Amino acid sequence: MAALTWLLCLPLAGALTLARYGDHARAAAVNTLFSLAGLVAAGRLAQAVLANGPTFAFDGQFHVDALSACLVVLTSFVALTTALYSGPYLAREQVNGRMTAPRRRLYHAMYQLFLFTMLVALTTNNLGLLWVAMEAATLATALLVSVYRTPASLEAAWKYFILCGVGVAQALLGTVLLYMAAEKVVGMEGGALMWTQLNAVKGSLDPRIVGLAFAFLLLGYGTKVGLVPVHSWLPDAHAEGPTPISAVLSGLLLNVALYAVLRCKVLVDGALGTPLAGHLMLGFGLLTVLVAAFMLAHQRDAKRMFGYSSIEHMGLMTFAFGLGVPLANFAALLHMGMHALVKSAIFFCVGHAAQSCGTQTMADVRGLVRIDPLLGWGLVLGTLAIAGMPPFGVFTAEFLLLTTTVRELPWAAALLLLGLAVAFATLLARVQAMVFGDASHAPAARDRSRLPIVAHLGLALMAGLYLPRGVADWLHAAADVLAR
């Protein structure tokens, strides 16, 4: 319980501190220190959960099991490396005239507040509080996306706020319907929105109400996941916001939104006794993979292109969880971790490239390996990894998913392979042109923010070559939570 208290209090204290002193020269270091302390707390919490089983806190309002502990550690790690990357990135943005002291203060404060909302969503046992945390995340990220105050960034933030606001409203309606079904079974005083309580009585819930509730919940939270056709906010937000925010949007927010869907799916599966929820996720996931893969070829902005790549991978995860079998759940959880690491590393590379070349337009970026070899080869390796090439961990996850799909739904495997092939060819063609050839700009100054790129790609490579037994057991335990 102490570790959970620290985990939640640290980012909240960090947001309050940086709201007051975020324009100080050492604000980036303070942001990093709060994120580091949060990672330590996340590690202690995960250790306790794996050793002693699920834990409760604050009169049962918070609950952490193997699934939420896994995502808490991933979220805290990516938050730390992104905070480390943010310092030099923002310093150069200030030199370029895009960042001022007040904007830097807003950035650091909202960054910690965003992290707080993500951790609350992952650890709460109350589905109502989960909805509140997701709505608060919408507000925090809208401010982060618009921090440059350019017409394009304000438009992207407004589009994000409106579309995700409508989506979260749909999720609220789904939550109300779920409460209506639960109140008849557990009573008004029986914790009708407590996930553990609902999970215990899910077989007694009214299947008609619960089925309708899941339709709204999937559409609502699916908006934040980036599922087609409610995905259009995501490429704009990635393209116009600061690059560190693109990294945490792909690496953190999308995962947490999908986590919310999964918690609801467990209840619906038990209440209906049919694979309706899984079938809906299969359909939305497959549609998302295909649409996003073909949209990649039409992009001219590097961050928009990798934003569509994030949509494609969230579709793959949604499809995998929709299959519902243990191996598919394991593959999807591994994919969540690998995508968070690799995609954030790619955005780190693209952010440096955009600062060095003064543009995010792919046609104007050439010769990155000559401008900065580590940056150029980092982008090459990151693209190979996210495209599913061995020996990176994304390949392992996609291989497990495809073999499971061949066994369970052979016709869908062909469509998945089509989407993966189109995405692979497009990404490699575009990135090859950016990385090789004559350099379009002078070599850029190097800084310590290259470290997160190396760390993320190194972990993704290690997971592909050898997944430690402890990590594999942890993922199996998390997958078991979804099978109950």
N, C-alpha and C positions, 0 to 999 in steps of 0.2 A: 504493500500500500504506500509505503514511503517513497519508493521509486516512481510510482504512478503520480503521486503528488508533486514530486520534483519535475517529472516529465511535463506536466501541465502548467505548473507555475513558472518554469523558466522562460518559455517563449512569451508568456503574458507579461512577466516582469521585463523581458527584453523589449517588448513593444512599448511599454510605458517609459522605460529609460531612454530609448532611442527617439521617442516622440519629443522628448525634451532636449536631448543632446545629439540627435542624429546628424546635425550639420557640423559636428566637431571633426577635426582632422583624423581622429582615431575611432570614428564611429564604425568604420568597416571592421576594425579589429574587435570592437565590442560585439558587433553582430556575429562575428565568427566565434568568439568565446562563448556567447550564449548558446550558439548552435552546437559547439563542442560539448558543453555541459549537458545539453539535451541528449546528445548521442550516448554519453556515458549513462544517463538515467535510463534511456531506452534499452541499453545493453543489460543493465541490472534488472530491469523489469522482465525482459525476455528470459534471462537466466532463471529468475524465480518461477516464471510460468512453466518453462520446460522442466524444471526440477520438481515442482509441487502441483502442477496442474493449473487450470483457470483460476483467476483471482478476481475478487469483488472489492469495491471500495465505495465510500460515500453512500452507505445504506443501499447498496445494490444498484445505484445509478450508473456506475462504471463497471465494466466487465472486460477482462483481457484473457483471451485464449490463444492457442497456437496460431490461428489465422491472423488475428489482429496484432499479435506480438511480432509476427513476421513482417507485416507492413509497417509497423511502428519503427522497427529498426531500419528498414529500407528508407522510409521517409526521413528519419533523422540523419542518416548518412548522406543522402543526396542533398538535404538542406545544408549540412556542414560544408560539403565540397562546393556547392553553389555559392554559399556565403564567402568562402575563400576566393572564389573566382570573381565575385562581385566587386571587391575592393579595387584591384587594378583596372577592371573594366570601367567602373564608374569614374575613376580618376582620369582615364583617357577621354571618357565622354565629356567630362567637365572641361578638359583642354580643348575639345572640339566644339565647345559651346552648346552642347545638347543637355547638359546637366548643371544645375545650380545648387547652392547650399540648401535652400528650402526643399527642392525636389529630392535631394539626397536624403534629407531627414525623413521626408514622406516615404521614400523607398525603403529605408532601413526599418522604420516603425511598422509599415504594412507588411514587410517581409516576415517579421516575427509574429505579427498578428495572423497572417495567412498560415504560418506553421502551427500556431496554436489551434486554429480552427480545424486543420487537418488531423491533428492529434486527438482533439475532442471527438471528431467523427469516428476515428478508428477505435477509441477506447470506451465510448459511451454504450451503455446497455439499454438506453431509452431511445426508441425510434423517433420520438418527437424531438429530443435533443439532437439526434443525428440530423434531422431536417434543419434545425436551427443552425447547426455548425456548417452545413452545406450552403445555406443562405448567407451566412457571415463570410464564408470563403468567396462567394460571388462578389460581395461588396469590396472585400480587400483586394481581390485580383483586378477588379475594374479600375481601382485607383492605381494599381501597379502598371497595368497596360497603358494607361493614359498619362504616365508620369512625364513624358516628353512634352506634352501639351501642344503637339502639332495637330493640324486638322485631321490627318490620317489616323493618328493614335487616338484622338478623341472619338472619331467615328467608329474605330474598332472597339474601343471600350464601351461605347453606347450600344453597339450591336451585341456585344458580349453580355452586357447587363440586361438588355431587353429579352434576348432569346433565352438566356439561362434563367432569368427571372420568371419567364413564362413556364419554362421547364420545371423549376423548383415549385411553382404554384401547382403544376400537375402532380408533383410528388407529394405536396401537402394534401391534396384531395385523396390520393392513394393512402396516405397515412391515416387520414380521418376514417376512410372506409375500413382500413385494417383495425382501427380502434373500435369501430362499430361492431365488427365481427368478434373481436376479443372481449368486449365488455359483456356480451351475452354469456360468455363462458367463465371468465375470471372475476367479473364484477368491477364496479367503478373503483373500488379500493384495492383491487388485487393486482395492480401493476399491469394494466391492459396494454401498455406500450413497452413493457420490458421485454427485450428479445428473449432472454432465458425463460421467462414465464410463458411467453407465446410458443416457444420451441417445445416446452413440456406438454402443451395442450393443443398443438397444431392439428392433431387428428380430429379434434372436436370443433374446429372453427367452421363456420358456414362456407362451403366451397364456392358458392355463387358470389358472395361478397368478396371473398379473398381473391378469387380469379379476376374480378373487375378491378380490385385494388392494385393487383400486380400490373395490369395493363397501364394504369396511370403512373405507377412507380417506375416501370421500365421506361416509359416515354419521358418522364420527368428527369430522373437521374441519368437516363441515357443521353439527354441533351448535354450534360456535363461530361459524359464519357466520350462524346463525339460520334455517336452512331448516326448513320445516314437514315433518314433525311434531315435530322435535326443537328447537323454538324457545322453549318456554315459560319458560325462565329469563330471556330477554332483556327483556321488558316490566317484570318485577319489579325486575331490576337497574337499569334506567334510572330507574324511579320512586322507588326507595328510597335510592339512592346519591347522593353529592354531584353537582351539575349538571356540573362540569368532567369528572367521570368518565363521565357519560352522553355527553358530547361525544367523548371519546377512545374510548369503546366503539364508538360508531357510526362515527366518523371513522377509527379506526386498527385496532382489534382485528378487526372484521368483515372489513376489507380483507385483513389479513395472513392470516387463516384461509382466505379464498378464494384467496389467492395460493398457499397450501400445496396446495390442491386442484388448481390449475392446473398446478403443477410436476408433480404425479403424473399428470394427464391427458395431458400431452405424452408421457410414457413409455408409458402404456397405449395411446394411439392408434398409436404406432409398433410396439408389440408385437402388438396384435391385428389391425391393418390394417382394422378395422371401426369404425364410429361408436358403439360401445356406450357408451363414457364420455360422449360428447356427448348421447346419447339419455337417459341417466340424469340428466344435468344439466338437460336440457330439461324432463323430467318434474318433477323436484323444484323447479326454478325456476318453472315455470308454476303448480304447486300452491301454492307459497309466495306468489306475487303475488296469487292469487285469495283465499286464506284471509286473508292480512293485510289486504287491501283491505276485505273485509266485516267484519273484526274492528274496524276503526277506528271504526265507528259505535257500538260498544258501550262505548267508553271514557269515563270521567268525569275521569280524571287526565290533565293535559296531557302530562307526561313519558311516561306509558304510551302515550298515543296516538301520540306521535312515535316511541316505541320500535317500535310496530307499523309505522309508516311506514318505519323502517329495515329491518325484515324484508321489507317489500314491495320496496324498492329492491335489497336483496341478492338477492331472487328474480329481479328483472329482469336483474341482472348475471350471475347463474348461468345463466339462460336464454340470454343473449347469447353467453356463452362456450361454451355447449353447441351453439349453431349452428355454431361453429367456422370460419366463413368470415372472411376478413381484415377486411371492413368491420364485421362484428359484433364481432370482437375489439377493433377500434379504438373502436367505440361504447362497449363495456363498460369499457375502460380510461378513456375520457373520463368516463364515468358515475361510476367509482370516485372520481376526483378531484373532480368537481362535487358528488357526494353528501357526501363528507367535508367540504368547505368549507361547503356550505349547511346541512347538518344540524347541524354543530357551532355555526354561527351561530344557528340556531333554538334550540338548547338554551341558549346563552348568554342569549338573550332570555327564554326561559321561566324560567331561573334567577333573573334579575333580577325578573321579574314575581312569582314565588313569594315572593321576599324582601320585595318591596314590599307585596304583598297578604296575606302570611302563610299562603298556601295554594296548592296545585297543582291544586285542584279547579276545573275550567273554569267551572262554574256560578257560582263566587264571585269570578271575575276579570272585571272590566268596565272599559271606558273607559281602556285602556292608552295610547291616544294623548293623553289628557288628563293622565294621571299622568306620562308621560314620552314626548314625541313621537318621539324617536329610537328608543326601545325599541318603541313601538307600531308605527311604520311599518317598523322592522326585522323585526318578527315577520310583518307583512303581506307584505313583499317576500320574506322567507325562505320563507313558506308558498307564495306564488305560484311561486317558483323550484322548490321541491321537488315541487310538483304538476305541473311540466312546462310552465309557461307561458313563451312567448318574452318577452324575448330572452335569457333566462338559459341557461347552458351545459347544464343538465339537459335542457332542451327539445331542444337540438341532439343530445345523446346518444340521447334516446328517439326522436327523429325518425329518426335513422340506424338504430336498432334495428328500429323498426316497418317502415320501407321494406324492410329486408333480410328481415324475417320474412314480409312479404307476398310477396316473391319466392321464398323458400325453403320456408315452411310457412304457406300462406294461412289454413288453419283456426285455427292458433295465434294469428295476428294479431288475430282477432276476440275471442278470450279475453283477450289482453293489453289490448286497448282497453277491454273491459268492466272489468277490474281497475283500469286507470288512471282511467277515468271515475268509478267508485265512490269511489276514493281522493281524486280531485280535488274531488268534490262534498262529501264528508265533511269534509275538511280546511278548505276555505273556509268552510263553514257554521259549524264550531266556532270557528275563529279570528276570524271576523267578529264573533261574539258577544263574544269576549274583548276585542277591540281597540276597538270603537266603543260608543257609548252613554254614559250617565252614569258618571263615575268612582266606583268603589266605595271608593277609599282616597285619602289625601292624596298629592300629588306626592312622589316619592322623590328622595333625594339622588343626584346624578350622580357618577361616578368614571371613572377612566381605562379600566376594563374594558369600556367601550363600543367601544374601538378595534378589538378582534378582530371584532366584529360588522360594522363598516364594511369592514374589510379582506377578510373572507371573502366577503361579498355583492358587494363591488366586483370581486373576482377572478372570481366566478361570472358577473357581468354582462359583464365584459370578454371572457371565454371564449365567451360566447354571441354577442357582437357581432363579435368578430374574434379568431380563434385564430392566434397568431403562427406563422409558417412553421417556426421552430425547434422549437416545442412540438409541432406536428403531425408533423414528421419524427420526433421522439422517440417519440411514441405509435405511429407506424407501425413504428419499429424494435422497440418493445416487443411489438407485435402479431406481428411476424415471429418472435419467440422462441417464441410459442405455436403457430405454424404449422409448425415444423420437425418 
